[in-house]
């Protein structure tokens, strides 16, 4: 097998692994909020500091424009620009966190997220284009990078800020001067680690090459087969059927695979055409996608899974501290949940490829609902039960990041996948 697809998908995975830094806020928030309370604003609460993450959610809803930027200047350049902004936003929080909560919201919540949206989405589309017959699997593999970030970043944060495993005071905040003094420098460390991973990922990243100068001569036999296929399609409108088949197949720059005696051959077709499972489909632009019922069904399903993910991701550690007096253990829960989440993304992608989007979504949303309703019982079960419940919830949270992008690519084509996903994200913001 050619190495380029595997190298490129690995690069896409590493890009997502770095972008997941911003999603470790659940582990970071006790350190960050404690610093703001002790050094900046004495009456700050976890509810107020959570606005840092909410600003990420709001800014992330502009993902459509990140997809548009990639369409205009190319995915690679969009990700290069986004990587620089992303790392800058995290690094400059070294100064903003020493100034005010508002400044921290702007740098860590808004600026870094602008970089995030310039990168997010493009690696998924590229991976799907390399492996079009395994959309769910490659989407799961690439997006699992974000889920794996807590595995090492939570450890970096805990060892950097709290190597002695000190416990918070009864009010839920840390007050050790030694701990608090290391919080600003933590953001420089996080930016450096993310920057190195992004650089490696971008160096490995490769897009599926477009054959601009294909051989113009095609064997007459193949041309005849393709022409007959088109004629047969058009003749169906004159026969005893009620379906109208659109036969606009103007020859241009994209590839279509036609079958001849079991062999696959390449034929140039219109840029807007997609050949999948033996039928011709269109790459549906966003302005047409939003007029379909599928778009709104996907939006509702996304909202039902996205907001519980945000809630649990932000507050799992703060809630756990109310009955578990072990900061290292709570950080470990986040790391283990990240690994489980990453593995589940790959498995969920495989399940969706083998079964269907509908069955996969029903399974994941059902399990998530049960676990959320019973989460309040975890204090009675102790540390083990809490870890099982959090890991179980993170298993179901693969749905909006694996199933939705894959089914968008399947339903509307890969050309506008990032933009359509961005609009769905905007409807949830």
ABEGO torsion letter per residue (X at the ends): XBAAAAAAAAAAAAAAAAAAAAAAAAAAAAAAAAAAAAAABAABBAAAAAAAAAAAAAAAAAAAAAAAAAAAAEAAAAAAAAAAAAAAAAAAAAAAAAABAAAAAAAAAAAAAAAAAAABGAAAAAAAAABAABAAAAAAAAAAAAAAAAAAAAAAAAAAABAAGBBBBAAGBBABAAAAAAAAAAAAAAAAAAAAAAAAAAAABBBBBBBABBBABBBAAAAAAAAAAAAAAAAAAABBBABBBBABBBBBABBBBBBBGGBBBBBBBBAABBBBGGBBBBBBBAAAAAABAAAAAAAAAAAAAAAAAAAAAAAAAAAAAAABBBAAAAAAAAAAAAAAAAAAAAAAAAAAAABBAAAAAAAAAAAAAAAAAAAAAAAAAEAAAAAAAAAAAAAAAAAAAAAAAAAAAAAAEAAAAAAAAAAAAAAAX
